[in-house]
């Protein structure tokens, strides 16, 4: 019985110790930044996909018009 109490004591004291130092707020939106520094860019347009290895696809003038047009999030589903 004393061993069970000792185990319970250390378990509860350890839990209390770890919970004491948790921050009460997130710093993600806490500091304001200058609006001229931040820029939102839409990466969702202009993506194409084909499920095979294509030689020369890294070239700037490569014709990918036969490939499927996909959204950025949708491209992950094509890979499966």
C-alpha positions as CSV (number, residue, x, y, z in Angstrom):
1,X,0.0,0.0,0.0
2,X,2.8,2.6,0.8
3,X,4.3,1.9,-2.6
4,X,1.0,2.7,-4.4
5,X,0.7,6.0,-2.5
6,X,4.3,6.9,-3.3
7,X,3.7,6.1,-7.0
8,X,0.5,8.2,-7.0
9,X,2.3,11.1,-5.3
10,X,5.1,11.2,-7.8
11,X,2.7,10.8,-10.8
12,X,0.5,13.7,-9.6
13,X,3.4,15.9,-8.7
14,X,5.0,15.3,-12.0
15,X,1.8,16.1,-13.8
16,X,1.4,19.3,-11.9
17,X,4.9,20.4,-12.5
18,X,4.6,20.0,-16.3
19,X,1.3,21.9,-16.4
20,X,2.5,24.9,-14.5
21,X,4.8,26.2,-17.2
22,X,2.4,26.1,-20.2
23,X,1.9,29.5,-21.8
24,X,-1.5,31.0,-21.5
25,X,-1.5,32.5,-25.0
26,X,-0.1,31.9,-28.4
27,X,2.6,34.3,-29.7
28,X,1.4,33.7,-33.4
29,X,-0.8,36.8,-33.4
30,X,0.6,38.6,-30.4
31,X,3.1,40.9,-32.1
32,X,1.9,43.2,-34.9
33,X,4.1,43.5,-38.0
34,X,4.3,46.3,-40.6
35,X,1.7,45.5,-43.3
36,X,4.1,46.6,-46.0
37,X,6.4,43.7,-45.2
38,X,3.9,41.0,-45.6
39,X,2.8,39.7,-49.0
40,X,0.2,37.0,-49.7
41,X,1.0,34.8,-52.7
42,X,-1.4,32.3,-54.2
43,X,0.5,29.1,-55.0
44,X,-2.6,27.3,-56.2
45,X,-2.6,28.3,-59.8
46,X,-0.6,27.0,-62.8
47,X,0.1,23.5,-61.6
48,X,0.0,20.5,-64.0
49,X,0.5,16.8,-63.2
50,X,1.4,13.6,-65.0
51,X,2.2,10.3,-63.2
52,X,5.3,9.2,-65.0
53,X,8.9,10.2,-65.5
54,X,9.2,12.7,-68.4
55,X,12.6,13.5,-70.0
56,X,13.2,17.2,-70.4
57,X,10.4,18.4,-68.2
58,X,12.7,20.7,-66.3
59,X,13.3,22.8,-69.4
60,X,11.7,26.3,-69.6
61,X,10.2,25.7,-73.1
62,X,8.8,22.2,-72.3
63,X,5.2,21.6,-73.6
64,X,3.1,20.3,-70.8
65,X,-0.3,21.1,-72.4
66,X,-1.2,17.3,-72.4
67,X,-0.8,17.1,-68.6
68,X,-3.7,17.3,-66.2
69,X,-4.4,20.8,-64.6
70,X,-4.6,20.4,-60.8
71,X,-4.9,22.5,-57.7
72,X,-2.0,22.4,-55.3
73,X,-3.9,20.3,-52.7
74,X,-5.4,18.1,-55.4
75,X,-2.0,17.1,-56.7
76,X,-1.3,15.1,-53.5
77,X,-4.3,12.9,-54.3
78,X,-3.0,12.1,-57.8
79,X,0.2,10.6,-56.4
80,X,-1.7,7.9,-54.4
